Amino acid sequence: MKTVIIEDEKPSARRLKRMVETLQLEVVAMLHSVEESIDWFQNNPHPNLIFLDIQLSDGLSFEIFESIEISSSIIFTTAYDEYALKAFKLKSVDYLLKPIDSEELEQAVTKFIASNQTSKIKLDYNALKNLLYKEEKKTYKKRFTVKIGQHLKVFKTSEIECFYSENKGTYLHNTNNRNYLTDTTLDELEKTLNPLQFYRVSRNFFVHINAIKDIIDYSNSRLELKLNHFSEFQIIVSRERVKYFKEWLNKGY
């Protein structure tokens, strides 16, 4: 079974290629831009399956389908949040959230093979594009309430430096350098935090863009973050998240 990878970050494309090839799929091409992809599909037989990044260096990958009719099935690879991903799922398209996990990749490929999706799905790419833009306008929480003894304390998101998990608890750290136990989880926070203000730099940390005091090169192409007040734990951005973290820095408030 032949597949094509469309991903603008070449190290990520090579990593995905290695992962895909362990699943007995033949990667016939790795493409890195809208322009390159259009040219390739105009001059080559279409594969059974495409792994498609949404945001490419020269535009949204949906622009490919505005120029040429693609006869392949698609698994999206995306850094968009859960809400947008649900939109793709409703359109009967599988997806992988970056950084891509090998088990999730295997499940997606197994699902594709089992359902015998042989280029039959017709997608409305304009509708998907509109769904993405709609999600970007979503309303997010502006305040969080925590219980302290018999009292409730309210924090504006602008007063929160980070959320982090420790010993099965989730804490917020505020700009007054205090920690407070919350009644939520980081996965739940991912649904309610404004992605322009907060970024999940690791499994255990969300950080507010205004709380970042310094960004330091760390070993193995990772980054270390220093916040204005929080210093209890080292905050590391993994190599797989570095690109998306840098993109987020340019979009935040």
C-alpha positions, -999 to 999 in steps of 0.1 A, spaced: 0 0 0 15 33 -11 14 65 9 26 101 6 36 124 35 29 161 32 47 179 60 66 212 59 91 204 87 116 180 71 128 164 104 91 156 113 85 142 79 115 119 82 104 108 116 69 100 104 83 82 74 103 59 97 72 52 118 50 46 88 75 22 72 74 0 103 37 -5 95 45 -20 61 34 10 41 55 23 12 63 60 13 66 70 -23 71 108 -17 76 134 11 63 168 1 68 200 20 46 227 5 14 234 -13 32 242 -45 54 211 -44 24 189 -36 3 203 -65 31 197 -89 37 161 -76 0 151 -78 -3 165 -113 26 143 -125 23 111 -105 -2 83 -97 -21 91 -65 -13 69 -35 -38 49 -14 -32 71 16 -19 106 24 -6 118 58 -15 155 55 -2 184 77 -28 212 77 -5 243 81 23 242 55 50 268 49 32 284 20 -4 281 32 -31 257 43 -29 223 27 -66 226 16 -53 248 -12 -39 217 -28 -74 204 -33 -86 237 -47 -62 232 -76 -64 194 -82 -88 166 -74 -71 141 -50 -83 105 -52 -65 93 -20 -77 87 15 -63 111 41 -51 110 77 -46 145 90 -15 153 111 -22 185 130 -13 207 159 -49 221 161 -67 216 194 -93 190 203 -123 210 191 -110 213 156 -101 177 156 -136 167 164 -147 186 133 -125 164 112 -137 132 129 -173 142 121 -163 143 85 -151 107 87 -115 116 84 -89 102 108 -63 125 124 -32 124 145 -24 152 170 13 163 169 37 153 183 26 119 167 25 89 190 35 56 175 5 37 190 -20 63 178 -4 61 143 -7 23 143 -44 26 153 -51 51 126 -35 29 99 -52 -2 112 -85 16 111 -79 28 76 -70 -7 64 -99 -24 82 -124 0 67 -110 -5 32 -110 32 26 -97 30 -10 -100 67 -20 -138 68 -19 -143 96 6 -153 129 -8 -144 158 15 -157 193 15 -124 211 22 -139 245 22 -163 234 50 -133 220 69 -114 252 64 -144 272 77 -146 250 107 -110 257 116 -116 295 113 -148 291 134 -129 273 162 -103 301 163 -132 324 173 -143 302 202 -149 317 236 -126 305 264 -126 307 301 -114 340 316 -116 331 353 -109 301 374 -122 294 409 -103 274 436 -114 264 471 -92 274 500 -106 260 532 -142 273 535 -135 301 510 -135 304 472 -109 325 454 -113 337 418 -83 342 395 -84 359 361 -64 341 335 -41 371 333 -32 364 369 -21 328 362 15 320 352 10 283 347 -9 252 354 10 220 363 3 185 375 20 168 404 11 137 424 -22 133 406 -32 169 414 -34 199 391 -22 233 404 -23 269 392 6 292 400 -3 329 401 16 361 396 19 365 434 41 333 434 15 311 451 3 276 442 -33 265 445 -48 231 440 -76 230 414 -104 206 408 -96 201 371 -71 182 350 -47 194 323 -67 175 297 -98 193 308 -79 226 307 -70 220 271 -106 224 262 -111 256 281 -79 276 280 -74 302 252 -47 286 230 -34 321 221 -26 327 258 -17 292 271 4 265 256 9 230 268 47 227 266 47 192 281 25 165 295 27 183 329 27 220 321 6 248 306 23 282 305 9 317 300 27 336 273 31 367 295 47 346 322 77 336 301 108 355 312 135 336 293 138 308 267 171 289 267 185 264 243 186 230 260 201 196 251 188 175 222 172 205 204 148 212 233 141 245 251 140 254 287 116 280 299 121 304 328 89 320 342 86 353 360 80 336 394 76 299 392 108 280 399 98 248 416 103 225 386 123 227 354 101 234 324 113 218 292 97 220 257 103 187 240 120 185 207 88 175 189 69 205 203 96 231 197 84 241 162 48 245 173 59 264 204 78 289 183 47 293 161 26 298 191 49 326 204 42 345 172 4 342 176 0 349 213 -11 381 229 
